[in-house]
Amino acid sequence: MTGTSHLRAGLPCQDSSNHHVAGEVLIAAVADGAGSARMSDVGSAVAAETSVRTAERLLREAHDHSPHPIHGTCLKRVVIGAVEHTRRELHNEAKRLDTEVRDLATTLLLMVHTETVLAAGQIGDGAMVVSEGAGHYLTFITPQRGEYANQTNFLTSSEAMSKLDIRVEKMGNALSRLAMFTDGLQNLVLRSDDDSPHAPFFDPVFAWLASQPTSDDTNRKLAAFLESPTVTRRADDDLTLLLASFRE
């Protein structure tokens, strides 16, 4: 969703997201284009689409080569491979557009969840919260922060892969809820002192999600919530919130 500050400045939404669902597998990504990069909306769209598509391909190839369930080490390779390929695609896109890759600067948070394992990789800000049930939340991936205030790591940086944070955990059937979001929502949903999740935000949001019958209608209602004064008076940047509910 385009932030109110972007609307006032006549800027496009620089956030993007994408996801893929197949059986027990969920792959999702959120990306936030740099405000200082003139084509970062293109960069974030390329990052979100390419990372999910590539992770799906690499995971499918891993399944084809092994009859065993996908384990954590394999998922880590999938995430790293998808991020690396996405970086290359951003460079290719810059060449196609006859521009510098820094003009496509974007963050990336990529998640792969199988039946038993959850893996995520991140370059930049934004975060991912998971839960085993109402009121019990964990920040699975915390926002990256640079050495200086407002400094952000970007996927287009030459040092991007050295900045990649990866977390892989065996979840079993414990995972019930998952939320991914860009930095526009951080101050609203994470505590500033320790980045722990703010349960009074997530509990009603997931309770609402469980009551929704169709995905298209759900997306429209979620967008309306993010555009409401309840949110925008505390968050004026672009807003992306991706929600998943696995069981109740």
Secondary structure, DSSP 4 states (H G I P E B T S, - for coil): ---HHHHHHTPPP-EEEEEEEETTEEEEEEEEB-TTSTTHHHHHHHHHHHHHHHHHHHHHHHHHH-SSPP-HHHHHHHHHHHHHHHHHHHHHHHHHTTS-GGGG-B-EEEEEE-SSEEEEEEESS-EEEEEEETTEEEEEEPPP--SSTT----TTSTTGGGG-EEEEEE-TT---EEEEE-GGGHHHHB-TTT--B-HHHHHHHHHHHHT---HHHHHHHHHHHHTSHHHHTT--S---EEEEE---
